[in-house]
Amino acid sequence: MARPIRDLDVPLTDLRRDMRRLVARQRVAASAERLQLLLAHPETATVPASDGEQAEQRHWLYDADADATTPAFPYPTAQEA
């Protein structure tokens, strides 16, 4: 004879606890995998950005290129703020 469905009910607090544990285990596993990758290939952690990537990253916050056609982000002056 099959068990009634009510026997399979689980309190919501138990589900939340189990989900938090699952997410924590997944984060630990992902961190451990990343650490193993860095230990096996340390050169991947120190690969410098290309010249184009560096220029783009500088432009995100401030236009550091002297010959740029896009103006720098207009930060407010002390009087405007």
Z-matrix of the N, CA and C atoms (Angstrom, degrees):
N
C 1 1.449
C 2 1.530 1 109.36
N 3 1.320 2 117.00 1 139.49
C 4 1.464 3 121.99 2 -178.47
C 5 1.514 4 110.84 3 -77.29
N 6 1.315 5 114.44 4 150.13
C 7 1.465 6 119.56 5 177.49
C 8 1.523 7 109.94 6 -75.50
N 9 1.320 8 117.77 7 148.03
C 10 1.468 9 119.94 8 177.25
C 11 1.530 10 110.58 9 -68.95
N 12 1.340 11 116.17 10 150.56
C 13 1.465 12 121.75 11 -177.75
C 14 1.525 13 111.70 12 -61.71
N 15 1.329 14 117.68 13 -30.35
C 16 1.473 15 119.79 14 -178.13
C 17 1.532 16 111.34 15 -63.61
N 18 1.327 17 117.08 16 -22.51
C 19 1.468 18 120.18 17 177.45
C 20 1.526 19 111.74 18 -71.08
N 21 1.313 20 116.78 19 -16.76
C 22 1.462 21 121.03 20 -179.69
C 23 1.524 22 112.58 21 -93.58
N 24 1.331 23 117.60 22 -7.55
C 25 1.461 24 120.57 23 179.57
C 26 1.520 25 110.43 24 -62.24
N 27 1.328 26 114.66 25 138.33
C 28 1.455 27 121.69 26 178.90
C 29 1.521 28 107.53 27 -125.12
N 30 1.318 29 117.84 28 133.73
C 31 1.467 30 119.16 29 178.48
C 32 1.535 31 111.18 30 -59.74
N 33 1.319 32 115.83 31 145.37
C 34 1.460 33 121.62 32 -178.77
C 35 1.522 34 111.63 33 -59.20
N 36 1.318 35 117.43 34 -35.58
C 37 1.477 36 119.65 35 179.37
C 38 1.520 37 110.81 36 -62.85
N 39 1.331 38 116.85 37 -36.04
C 40 1.468 39 119.77 38 178.01
C 41 1.526 40 110.87 39 -67.41
N 42 1.332 41 116.34 40 -39.81
C 43 1.464 42 119.60 41 178.08
C 44 1.517 43 111.43 42 -63.37
N 45 1.327 44 116.60 43 -43.83
C 46 1.471 45 120.09 44 179.41
C 47 1.525 46 110.58 45 -61.93
N 48 1.332 47 116.09 46 -44.32
C 49 1.468 48 119.96 47 179.24
C 50 1.526 49 110.40 48 -60.64
N 51 1.325 50 115.88 49 -44.83
C 52 1.465 51 119.69 50 -179.77
C 53 1.522 52 111.56 51 -64.10
N 54 1.329 53 117.37 52 -38.27
C 55 1.472 54 120.57 53 179.25
C 56 1.524 55 110.22 54 -67.10
N 57 1.328 56 117.87 55 -41.48
C 58 1.470 57 120.14 56 177.69
C 59 1.523 58 110.68 57 -61.39
N 60 1.328 59 116.51 58 -40.37
C 61 1.465 60 120.16 59 178.55
C 62 1.528 61 110.99 60 -65.84
N 63 1.324 62 116.24 61 -41.18
C 64 1.459 63 120.48 62 179.48
C 65 1.525 64 110.67 63 -62.66
N 66 1.336 65 116.71 64 -46.38
C 67 1.467 66 120.51 65 179.96
C 68 1.524 67 110.21 66 -63.59
N 69 1.318 68 117.23 67 -40.93
C 70 1.471 69 120.27 68 178.92
C 71 1.526 70 110.75 69 -62.60
N 72 1.345 71 117.13 70 -42.67
C 73 1.472 72 119.99 71 178.14
C 74 1.523 73 111.16 72 -63.92
N 75 1.327 74 117.12 73 -39.51
C 76 1.464 75 120.51 74 179.06
C 77 1.527 76 111.25 75 -65.63
N 78 1.321 77 117.19 76 -39.13
C 79 1.474 78 120.12 77 178.16
C 80 1.518 79 111.14 78 -65.63
N 81 1.321 80 116.52 79 -42.21
C 82 1.467 81 120.11 80 178.59
C 83 1.524 82 109.59 81 -63.20
N 84 1.328 83 116.92 82 -43.19
C 85 1.464 84 120.32 83 179.87
C 86 1.524 85 111.28 84 -63.17
N 87 1.339 86 116.99 85 -41.47
C 88 1.468 87 120.12 86 179.20
C 89 1.525 88 110.71 87 -66.12
N 90 1.326 89 117.52 88 -40.87
C 91 1.468 90 120.66 89 178.19
C 92 1.517 91 111.11 90 -64.63
N 93 1.323 92 116.45 91 -41.64
C 94 1.469 93 120.29 92 179.24
C 95 1.523 94 110.32 93 -65.30
N 96 1.317 95 117.06 94 -39.37
C 97 1.464 96 120.25 95 178.62
C 98 1.522 97 110.65 96 -64.09
N 99 1.332 98 116.71 97 -43.15
C 100 1.473 99 120.83 98 178.52
C 101 1.527 100 110.41 99 -63.74
N 102 1.331 101 116.87 100 -40.68
C 103 1.464 102 120.44 101 179.33
C 104 1.527 103 110.82 102 -64.34
N 105 1.329 104 116.67 103 -42.60
C 106 1.461 105 119.74 104 178.29
C 107 1.524 106 111.14 105 -62.51
N 108 1.331 107 116.27 106 -39.53
C 109 1.463 108 120.04 107 177.73
C 110 1.528 109 110.94 108 -63.12
N 111 1.335 110 117.07 109 -44.69
C 112 1.465 111 120.50 110 -179.75
C 113 1.524 112 112.07 111 -67.04
N 114 1.334 113 116.51 112 -35.49
C 115 1.463 114 118.89 113 177.88
C 116 1.523 115 111.05 114 -69.80
N 117 1.322 116 116.58 115 -36.13
C 118 1.463 117 120.00 116 179.92
C 119 1.530 118 111.80 117 -75.85
N 120 1.329 119 117.01 118 -32.58
C 121 1.465 120 122.06 119 -177.23
C 122 1.530 121 109.89 120 -135.22
N 123 1.331 122 117.91 121 72.91
C 124 1.469 123 119.93 122 -176.15
C 125 1.527 124 113.01 123 -63.77
N 126 1.312 125 117.36 124 -20.95
C 127 1.466 126 119.51 125 -178.71
C 128 1.527 127 111.55 126 -67.24
N 129 1.328 128 118.29 127 -22.39
C 130 1.467 129 120.04 128 -179.36
C 131 1.519 130 112.34 129 -71.46
N 132 1.324 131 117.28 130 -21.88
C 133 1.463 132 120.21 131 -179.30
C 134 1.517 133 111.82 132 -80.85
N 135 1.325 134 117.57 133 -17.14
C 136 1.458 135 120.15 134 -174.73
C 137 1.520 136 112.83 135 -119.79
N 138 1.326 137 116.73 136 21.99
C 139 1.461 138 119.46 137 179.12
C 140 1.520 139 108.26 138 -73.14
N 141 1.339 140 117.97 139 118.03
C 142 1.467 141 118.91 140 -179.28
C 143 1.522 142 111.22 141 -71.29
N 144 1.296 143 114.98 142 153.63
C 145 1.457 144 120.22 143 177.16
C 146 1.528 145 109.55 144 -70.39
N 147 1.322 146 115.31 145 151.92
C 148 1.464 147 119.43 146 177.39
C 149 1.526 148 109.41 147 -69.83
N 150 1.326 149 116.94 148 169.38
C 151 1.461 150 120.34 149 179.85
C 152 1.526 151 111.34 150 -59.67
N 153 1.323 152 116.57 151 -40.83
C 154 1.463 153 119.98 152 178.98
C 155 1.516 154 112.23 153 -65.56
N 156 1.344 155 117.40 154 -40.81
C 157 1.466 156 120.70 155 178.06
C 158 1.530 157 111.04 156 -65.32
N 159 1.318 158 116.30 157 -40.39
C 160 1.464 159 119.34 158 178.11
C 161 1.516 160 111.23 159 -63.16
N 162 1.325 161 117.12 160 -42.17
C 163 1.464 162 120.50 161 179.14
C 164 1.525 163 110.64 162 -63.30
N 165 1.320 164 116.82 163 -41.56
C 166 1.468 165 120.31 164 179.33
C 167 1.521 166 110.97 165 -65.63
N 168 1.326 167 117.51 166 -41.38
C 169 1.459 168 120.47 167 179.76
C 170 1.519 169 111.26 168 -66.61
N 171 1.322 170 117.73 169 -37.76
C 172 1.472 171 119.84 170 176.07
C 173 1.516 172 110.35 171 -63.30
N 174 1.309 173 116.99 172 -36.05
C 175 1.457 174 121.24 173 -176.13
C 176 1.527 175 112.71 174 -73.28
N 177 1.337 176 117.50 175 -22.19
C 178 1.457 177 119.62 176 -179.26
C 179 1.521 178 111.83 177 -58.66
N 180 1.314 179 117.94 178 -43.36
C 181 1.450 180 121.07 179 -177.31
C 182 1.521 181 112.82 180 -101.81
N 183 1.300 182 116.28 181 -36.32
C 184 1.464 183 119.68 182 -177.43
C 185 1.508 184 108.20 183 -154.64
N 186 1.295 185 116.82 184 137.22
C 187 1.460 186 121.21 185 -179.80
C 188 1.516 187 108.33 186 -79.38
N 189 1.333 188 115.99 187 96.15
C 190 1.459 189 120.98 188 -176.47
C 191 1.522 190 112.64 189 -88.64
N 192 1.334 191 118.48 190 -5.11
C 193 1.455 192 121.27 191 -179.43
C 194 1.523 193 109.99 192 -82.18
N 195 1.324 194 115.97 193 125.00
C 196 1.471 195 120.20 194 -177.70
C 197 1.526 196 112.09 195 -65.80
N 198 1.329 197 118.38 196 -31.08
C 199 1.456 198 120.90 197 -176.50
C 200 1.530 199 113.21 198 -100.96
N 201 1.318 200 117.87 199 17.69
C 202 1.456 201 121.03 200 -176.56
C 203 1.526 202 111.14 201 -70.17
N 204 1.315 203 115.93 202 146.30
C 205 1.468 204 120.59 203 177.85
C 206 1.527 205 111.80 204 -91.98
N 207 1.329 206 117.28 205 -16.58
C 208 1.465 207 120.97 206 177.25
C 209 1.520 208 108.72 207 -94.21
N 210 1.327 209 117.99 208 127.81
C 211 1.467 210 119.27 209 -178.86
C 212 1.523 211 111.65 210 -69.12
N 213 1.309 212 115.38 211 160.66
C 214 1.454 213 121.79 212 178.28
C 215 1.526 214 109.82 213 -65.94
N 216 1.327 215 116.15 214 159.26
C 217 1.457 216 120.82 215 176.87
C 218 1.520 217 108.60 216 -60.07
N 219 1.329 218 118.13 217 129.60
C 220 1.468 219 119.71 218 -175.19
C 221 1.530 220 111.75 219 -79.22
N 222 1.325 221 116.26 220 88.56
C 223 1.441 222 119.72 221 176.59
C 224 1.522 223 109.53 222 -70.69
N 225 1.345 224 118.69 223 140.14
C 226 1.469 225 119.16 224 179.60
C 227 1.527 226 111.46 225 -70.48
N 228 1.297 227 114.89 226 145.64
C 229 1.473 228 119.10 227 175.50
C 230 1.523 229 109.29 228 -75.51
N 231 1.321 230 116.97 229 173.32
C 232 1.463 231 120.48 230 179.98
C 233 1.529 232 110.55 231 -61.86
N 234 1.340 233 117.54 232 -36.96
C 235 1.453 234 120.94 233 -179.35
C 236 1.536 235 110.91 234 -69.44
N 237 1.331 236 117.42 235 -36.67
C 238 1.461 237 121.29 236 -178.71
C 239 1.526 238 111.69 237 -73.17
N 240 1.329 239 115.84 238 -32.38
C 241 1.485 240 119.41 239 -177.96
C 242 1.486 241 110.32 240 -80.47
